[in-house]
C-alpha cells in the first residue's frame, strides 16, 4: 500500500491498482484479517499483503494499515472534484518475471529434449 497525495496504490502479486482518493468510500479488515478497500457497493480491492497471516494475528498489521488509510482519507488534503477512474496494471518485478521466463524456457527445452530422445 502506497499513500500518495491524491491516490492510493495497492500493490498485489499480479496486479497493481491505483485508486483516486475521491473514489474510496471506506476501508475495512475482515474477520480473517484481509484488508479491503471499498470503492462502491459492488467493487472492493483486497490487499493480499494484508491477508490475515499468523504474524498479523499478533502484530495487527492489517488493523494498523486500516487506521493509516482512514487517517489519510480524513486528513485535510484538498481533493479535486473530478473523479478519475481507478487504474489496474500488471505488477512488474524483475526477479519474479525473470524466474517465470526461465521456468517456461526450461519446460519447453525439456519437452523438446523428451521428444527428441523418445524416438
C-alpha positions, -999 to +999 in steps of 0.1 A: +000+000+000+013+034-010-005+065+001+000+094-023-014+129-021-043+121-045-044+083-048-040+050-030-018+024-047-025-012-038+004-035-050-006-071-053+015-100-067-001-098-102-020-066-104-013-031-091-043-008-085-042+030-084-074+044-069-081+081-067-088+093-032-123+107-042-134+071-052-126+054-019-157+050+002-141+031+030-116+005+042-121-025+065-105-055+079-124-088+076-127-115+103-099-133+086-076-103+086-079-093+049-077-056+043-102-044+018-106-010+001-143-003-008-149+018-039-187+014-040-213-013-032-201-037-058-164-031-060-137-038-035-100-043-038-083-067-015-047-062-004-030-096-005-001-084+016-026-080+045-043-113+041-046-123+077-015-143+084-004-158+117+020-129+122-008-104+116-028-121+144-001-110+168+013-078+152-020-063+139-006-050+107-039-051+088-056-030+116-027-006+116-029-002+078-066+004+081-061+031+107-034+048+085-057+047+054-087+061+074-064+089+087-052+096+052-088+098+039-098+121+068-068+143+065-072+179+054-056+175+019-077+190-008-094+166-031-103+175-066-139+172-076-131+153-107-133+116-101-107+097-121-112+061-129-092+035-109-063+020-129-052-016-128-020-028-144+004-057-143+028-056-114+063-056-126+091-073-106+123-082-124+134-112-104+099-128-105+095-120-142+129-135-150+122-167-130+088-171-148+106-167-182+133-192-172+106-217-160+089-215-193+122-218-213+134-248-193+100-265-196+100-260-234+136-272-236+127-303-216+097-311-237+118-308-269+145-330-253+120-356-244+105-356-279+140-360-295+152-387-272+119-408-272+123-417-309 
